[in-house]
Amino acid sequence: DFFNSSLVGKSKTLVLLHGWMGEKSDWEEVGISLSGLLDGGWEIKAIDLAGHGSSYDISRDALAIRKSLNLETETTLDDLSVKQMAESVIDSLIEHGIQNVDGLVGYSLGGRVALAMRDSLLGNSLIHNETKLVLLSSFTERHSACHSEDGRQRMTKDDRIAEAIRSRWLTSCLSKEKTIQSQLRWDKFLDKWYSNPIWAGIQSSSSFNKMKRKRSSMLEGRGLRLAQSLSQCSPPRNKRDPGSPLLGGNTFMIAGELDRKYCEKGTQLQADEDVLFKEIGNAGHSILHDNPTMVAEQIARFLSTKKNPVANEESEGDHILPTIDVEEEMIDDQFLLSVKHVAFSLPMVDFSGQSKGASGIGWGENAKFSHTLRTRNGFILQLRSTSIGGEELGIGEISPLGGLHKETVEDAIRQIGQIQQILATSENIIMFDPIQALELSGYLGEWISHAFQGIKLYPSVKAGLEMALLGLASHRIKTPVHQALLAEGLAAPIPGKKYLELNGLMTRGSFTTSTVENSIEYKSLKVKVGHQNEEEDMSSTRAALDFVNSRPARRQSMIRFDANRGWSIAQAEKFSLSLLEMNAQIQSRVEFVEEPLATSDLGFNLREHVDNLEKWSLQAQIPYALDESLAEALNQLDF
């Protein structure tokens, strides 16, 4: 973007670089003021940094698809480090015919990019020793803080914030949210981001909402790249060469008087490296927004003279706030997480409550009546978090089932030990958004993958973790988990759809009505069929009908059958006909048959299997449900 009315006769070039989450239009007020303050020989050009604004990238939808398929990883994403951004700015200027840069102004991240251009690219024909450098609320240390405690904490913080942005952006892309829903999602993030005292009450300014809309739009369109740049540009990961020359009098640093971190740094540089320094009154870190006129005047004076334009001027204010990192986020989505588990072993009984063990529980061979499950073993997982808001607790169940899970209880316990070790040896600071978790939009799986990367979680362990995290999320928003999941704006009911009620269970071999009074009343009863002969299937069905008709409260109850892929097509057709012969009204009581059909001996193909199910369902006039087939399809994809 050019801020001059005409480029004719321009002999000097001034380049403006914006900050993180910004774009070239952030310079509009300052740029217009500069065009009137500088003499007519200056060409003023603002550039979008890589990953920001209108800089080149593939389409948002294509990027979301690549990310969801794990085609966009840390090794395939473009390098958006400070050094690489500096090189891309140089390349862009050359492509646009710029032959010489006389002035370079960078705000926040843009200042660090400008400093990298000045430090490491002095041999380039564009940047030279006479290029004047202006750093607005910005500086890069000469040494790396990667291995210091403060450095590790800063990198962890930036990475967590980046992951939160990445997850929210991907959720927005894949869920096809309406614009207003997406805007509300980003508004929440931005309100918390700008509540940091370093921004000096920017939220109360009359133009804040306009700026927030710009940032929201930027996050919506470029969220993945912004997250990437935040992580890769984290200050401890970027250092100046210890041998780089002193900045000297051709460098001018400006900071808002309320931005104490950079005011202190400016005073230090003034003493150590002969840098010119100026505090801007009534401004915080966002000096382009807080006092653009004064910023433009100071830049113009510096570019127009070789003398120090501000050395003898007094500071316009002495107000001091505690030093806080520039990109520190004052939100309570960070917490310390601990894990405990307690083992259990529950004796199983059949539907009558009289025989020890339950028959036909599980998939495959375990679904047959000959297989009896005597005890159900597992453990209760407890997640305890400590955050700004206090302590929260979530519990989940991890109980691998033979015939369904490949892992054993012992395998699961060993994996929980690995998880405990990760939490014990890391800094334990984890970003977690309870609202996104309760939306059931994929955020929870993304969070678990990031928090415990390096471990391929067993399905039973991941299920228990998800259960506990949902409980913890509901605790954080002080709403029971079942209400939180169904709350408006979260996992709200979908028009035309319904949620399945919990059901009671009649196991295979239970051919008589229970003689034990059951105080729990269910709106549905699941009956295990298949993997036994036709007469036994009908006996189970009659027992189920007797049971649901035995009390007035049960007479509206429905029946679900589960065949665990135990019938051939002919056997499934015979079963549906036998139902009609038994009771002409029974079809109105049947909700569905879960997995009625066995798979082909030639191998499993989901499309062919569903085609067969559709034909059977259409003929029998009974809905079907999938269970094992979905799991097998995912296993084929190694999902």
N, C-alpha and C positions, 0 to 999 in steps of 0.2 A: 504494500500500500504506500502511495506517495502522498505527502501532505503539502506539496507545493502546487500552485496553480499551473505552473509551467516548468518544464525541465530544460528549456532552452538556456544555454549559457551557464549551466551548473558545472562547477569545477571541483566541488568537495562533496563527499558522501557521509551521511550520518545513518547508522543502522541501529534500530530499536528492537530489543529482544524481550518478550513478555515472560511472565512467571509460570509456574506449574498450574495446570488446569485453566490457563488463560489462552488468549489468542491475540493476533495482531491488532484487532479493533480496540483492545484495552488501552492502546496508546492514543486514541482519538483526541481526547481533550489536550493532552500534553503535546501531541504532534501538531495540532492546529495552532496552539500557542507558540510553539517553536518556529513554525513557518512565518509567523509575524515578527518574532524577536530576532531571528538570525538574519544576516544579510542575504541577498538574493543569490549568492553563489553556492548555497547548500541544497543538496538533494537529500530529502529525508525519507527513509525507507524502513517500514516495519515488516517483519518476517514471522510466519508461523513456525515454531519449533517442530521438529519431528515428533509425530504422535499427537499433535495438537492442531486445533483449528482446521484449516483446509489443506494441510500437508498431505501428500500422497499416501493412500492406503487402499487395500481391497475393500469391497462393500461391507457394510455393517453386518448384513445377513450372512454373507459368505464367511466373514470372520467368526461369527457366532457358531456356524455349523462346523467350521474347522476346529474351533476350541472345544465344542461339545464332543467331537470325535477324537479328541486328544491329538489332533494334527498340529495344533498351535501349542508348543511346549517351550520351555525356557531355552532349548537348544535350537528351535526353529524360528522363534520370534526375532524380529530385527533388534539390533543392538541400539538401545536408547539411553546409553550411559552419557554422562556429561561430555566426555571426550568425543564420542561419536556424534553427538548433537552438534558440537563445535565444527567438526569436519563437514557435516551435512549443510550447515549454514554457509561455510566457505564455498562448497560446491554449488549451492543455490545462487549465491551472489555472482559467481563466475558465469553460471548459465544465463543469468539475467544481464550480462554485459558490464557488471561492476568491475572496474579495474583498480580501484583504490578505496580504502576505508579510512577516513580521517577522524571519525568519531564513532565510538561503540558504546551504547548505553544498554545495560541489562538490569532487569528487575528480578529479584529473588533467584529462581532457577536460571532465568535468562542472564543474570549477572555472573553466575558461576560458569555458564557456557561462554560468555564474553571473556572472562578471565582465562579460561582454557584456550580460547583462540589467541589471546595475547601471550600467554606463557609458552605454549608448545608449537605455535604456528608462526613464529616471528620470521621464519625463512620464506613464508608465503608472500607473494607480491602484494596481496591485499592488505595484510596487517603488518605494521612496521613499528619501529621504535617511537615514531612521532604520532602514532595513532593515539588519540585521547580516549581514555576509558572512564566511564561513569558507572559506578556500582550502586544500585538502589536497593537498600535492605538486603545486602548480599555480600558474601565473601566465602572463599574456600581456604581451609587451613593447608599449610605446607606439609604436614605429617598426616599419616593415616591413623584413624582411631578405631580401625576394624577390630583390633585385639584388646582394646580397653573395655572395661565394664560399661562405661557410658556409651561407647561405640556400639557394643553388642546390643544394648538396650534400645538404642536409636534405630538400628537396622531391624531388630525384631518388631518394633513399633511400626516402622514404615511398611514392613512386609505384611503385617497383620491388616493394616489399613488398606494396603493394595489388594489383599485377598478379599476383603469385604467389598471393595469396589468391583473387583473382577466377578465375584459371585452375584452381586446385585445386577450388574450389567448383563451377565449371561442369562439370569432369570428373566429379565425384561425382554431380551431378544427372543428367547425360546418360548415364553408364554404369550407373546404377542399382546402385551398389555395395552390397554387404551392409554392415550397420551396423558390424561389426567392422573391415572393410577401410577404411571411411571414418574410423572413430575412429583407426586406426593412422596414417592420412594426416595427420590434424590433430594427433595426439600428437607426431609428429615436429616439426612446425612449432612447437608450444607448448614442447616441451623446449628447442629452440634459442632461442626468444624469451625464456624465463625463465632462460636460462643467463647472460644479461647481468648483470655485477656490480651494476648499479643495483638489482636485485631482492634483493640481500643474502642470497643462499643460500636463497631461498624454496623451492627444490626439495627441500631436506632436511627441511622441516617435515612434521609428521604429517598435516596437512590439505591438502597440496598436490595429491594425486591427486583429492580431491573437487573442488577448485577447477578443476583441469585438465579434469575431465569436464564441468563447467559451461561452460567456455570452448570445449571441443570441440563441444558441442551447439550453442552459439551460432554458431560458425563454420559448422557444417553447415547450420543453418537460415537464417542471415542473412549468409553470407559475402560476397555481392555488395554489400550495403549497408555492411558493415563495411569492405570495401575502399574503397568510395566515400567513406565518412566519413574514413578514414585519410588519403586523398589530399587531399580538400577541406579538412580541418581541419589540415593540416600547418601548424605555427606560422608559418613565413615567409609563408604566404598569408593569415594573419589577424592583424590589428593593432588595437591600441586607438587611438582618436582622440587625437592629440597634445594636443588641447584638453580632454580629459576631466578631471574634477576629481581632486585627490589623494585617495587612498583613506582616509587618516586613521584615527582610533581605532575606527571602526565596522567595521574589517576586521581579521581575525585569520588569520594564515598558520601552518600546521602542516606540518612535514616530518620524516621519519625521519632520525635522526642519520647513517645510512649513505648517505643520498641527498644527497650533497654539493652537487650543482647547486642544489637548491631550498633547502638550508640557507644557502648563500651568497646566494641571491636574497632569502631572508627577512631576513637580516641587513642587506642593502642597503636593502630597503623599510622596515625599522624605522628606519633613519637618515634616508632621503630623504622618506618619506611618512607617518611617524608610525604605521606599521602595527604591530600587536602580532604577535609571533613567538615560536614555541615549537618546540624540537626534541624529538622523541619518542625515548626510548632503545630500543635493541635493535630498530630498525625500518629498513627501506629504503624504496623508493618505494611498495611495497604496504602502506601503514600500516593500511588497513582490515583487512587479513589478519594483519599482523604484531603489532599491538597495539591491537585494537579497544576494549578497556576504557579505556586511557589516552586514546585519541582521544575517546571519548564523554565522559569526565570533563572534558577541556579544553573541548570544545564547550559543555557544560552550564554550566561556570563563566563562560564568555564571554557566553552568552546571558542569564545570571542577574544580571549586574552591569554597571555602566557604567564600572567601574574596570578597569585592566589586571590580569588575574588571574595573569599569569605574568612580569611585567616584572622582578621581583627574584629569580626562581628561576634557579639555575644549570643549565647544560646537563648532561644525565645522561651525556654521553660525548664524547670528543674524537677518536674514530676517524675518519680521513679516507680516502676513496677518490677516485681521479681523477674529474673531472666528465665525465659521459656523458649524452647526450641521452636523454630519457625513453623514447621509442619506438624507440631504436636497436636493431637486431637483430644479434646476434653469430652470424651463420650464414655459411657459406662458399659460399652460392649466388650470390655476386656475383663477376664477373670482368671483366677488361679484354680486349677482343676486337680482333684484327687480322686482316686479310684479304690474301692474296696469290694470284696465279694464274700458271700456266705453260701456254703454248699447246702443242698437239700436232697432228700431221697423220699419220694412219695409212693406209698403202696397203691397199686392200681386195682380196681374192682370192676366187674362187669356192670351192665345196665341195671340188673336186678339188685345190685349191692350185696350179693351173697357169695359170688365166686371170686376167688383171688385171681387177679390178672385180667387184662382186657385183650380181646382177640382182634387181629387184623388192623392194628394201628401202624400206619406208615405207608410207604409206597412200595411198588414192586412185590417181591416175595413177602415182605413184611405185612402187606395188605391182606394176605390169606388168613383164613380162620385158624389154620394150624399154627400160626405164629402168635404167641401170647406175650404181652408186655407186662411183666410183674411189677416193676418199679419205674418211675420216671425220675431220672437223675439230672441234676444241673446245679445252677447256683444263681443267687440274686446278686445283681451288680448294683453298686451304689456309687453315684457320681455326686461329689460335693464341690460346689464352687464358692469362691470368695471373691466378691467384686466390690465396686464402690457402693452398691446398693445393699451389701450385707452377704449373708450366706444363703445358698439355695441347695436343694437336694432333689435328685432324680433317681428313680430305681428302674431296673429292667431285668428281664429274665433271659438267661442263656441256658438252654437245655437241648443239646443236639439229639436228634431222634434218628435211630437206626432205620435205614431204608429211605431216609430223606436227606440227612446230612452225611457227608463223607467223614467229617471230623468227629472225634470222640469228646466226651466231657474233659478228659485229661488234656487233649489237644487245646481245647478252648481255654482251660485254666492256664496253660503255658503261654498262650497268646495274651491273655490278660496281664500276665507277669511282664511280658514285653512292653505292653502299653504303660504299665506302672513305671517301668524303667525309663521309658521315654519322658514321662512327665516328671520323674524324679531328677533326671539329669539335664533337662532343658530349663529354660527360664520360666516356663509355665504360663507365659502371658499369651492368652488366646482370645482373638476377636470372636465374638459369638452374638449373633443377632437373633433374639428369641422370636421376634415377629416373623422373620423369614423362615426360621425353622418350622414354625407352626403352619406356614402356608403350604407345606408339603409340595414345594415346587422344584425340588432338586438341590436346594441349598444345603440340606442336612448331609446328603451324601458327599457333596463337594467339601464341606467342612471337615468331615471325618477323614476323607482322603488326604486333605492338607495337614490336619493335625497329627495324623499317624502315618505319614508318608514313609515308605520303606517297608511297611508291613502289608501283605495281602491278607486282609481280614477274612476269617471264616464266616460263612453266611450267618450262622447262629450267633457269633460274637457281634457282627455288625448289626443284626436285628436287636440284640440286647442293648447295644450302645445307642441306637436310634431311639429305642423305647425310653431309656434313661434320660437322654438329651431332651426329648419331648416333655418328659415330666419336669426336668429342670427349667425348660423354657416357660412352661405354664406357671411354675413357681415364681419365676422372675416377674411375670406380668400379673401375678396374684390372681390367677383364674384357674379353676379346676381344668385338668387337661382335656376332658371331653367337651367342656364348654369352649375352651380356647380353640380347639380344632374346628368347631362349628361356628365360631364367632363370625359375625359379618365383617367382611374385608380380609378374612384369613381363608380357611378352607370352607367357605360358605357353601350351602347346598346348591347344586346345579339344577336349574329349572328342568323338569321332565325326568330327573334322575332321582333315585332313592338310595338310602344307605341300608345295608343289610343288618338286621337285628342279630344279636347274639343268639346262638341256638344250643339246645341240649343235644346229647349224643347217645344214640343207641348203637352199640358195637355189634359186630358180626357174632352170630350165635345167640343173640338175645331174642328168643322166640316167644316170650311170655311177658305180660305186663308186670311191671315191678310190684313186688309185694311191700316194698319200703316206701313210705310216704316221702315225697320230695317236696320240700318247702319252697324250692326255687321254681318259679314259673317262667317258661320261655315262650316267646311268640312263635318260635320255630323249633322243630325237632329234626336233627339230621340222623338219617338211618343209613348204616353201612350195608351195602348190598354188593353183589358180584363176588367173585373168588369163592363162591359156594354154589350149590345146585339151585335149580329153579324153585323147587319146593321150599328150600330154606329162605330164598329171597322173598317168596310170598308170605311165609310165616312171619318174617321180620316186618313186612309191610302191614299185615293184619295186627300184629302186636303194637305197631306204631299208631294205627288208627284207633285201636282200643284205648291206648294211652291218652291221645289228644282228645278223645271224646268222653273220658272218664270223669271229668269235672266241668261244670259250666264255664269256669274261667278259661278252660283250654279249648273250648269248642270253636274258637276263632283262630286257633293256632294252625300254622302251616307246616308242611313236611318237605324236607330236602333229602334227596337220596345222594349217596356218594358211592360210586362203583369202582373208584380207583382204577379206571381203565380195565375193568374185569370182564367185559362182555365183547363178544363178536357182534357184528352188525345184526346177524340173525337173532342172537340172544337178546340184544337190546330191543329189537322189534317185538319179540315174544313178550318181554317184560311190559312194554307199553300196552299191548293187547290184554295181558293178564290183569293189569290195573283196571281197565274198563270193564272186564268181566266181573271183577271183584266188587266194584262200586262205580256206577256210571258218573257219580258226582266227584270222584276222587281227583280228577284233573284240576278242579278248581282249588284243591288243597295243596297241590304240588307246586312249589316255587320253582324248582329246577332239579335236574340230575347232574351232579358233578362228575365229570370225566367218565361218561358211560362206555366209550369205545376203546378197545385195545388198539395198539399201534400195529402197523404192518410188520410182518416178519422180515421184509426187505430193508427195514430201517425207518427211522422216524423222519417225516417231512411235515412241518407244521401246516403248510397250505393244504396238502392232501388230507391231513387229519381233520382240519376245520371243514373242508368240503364235505367229508363224510358225516361229520356232526351236524352240519346244516341240513343235509338230506334227511337224516334221522329225525331231527327236531321238527322239520316241516311236516313229515309224515305222522309223527307221534303227537304233534301239537303240545310238546313239552319243551320248555327252555333248557339249555345246557349251560354248564359253567366249566371253565378251564382252571387247572391247578398244576399237576405234574407236567403237562404239556408246555406250559410257559417256562417252567424251570428247565426242561430239557432243551427247549429252543435257545434259551440264554446260554446254557452250557455248551451247546454247539458253537456259539459265537465266542466262547470263553469270556463271557461278560462278567 
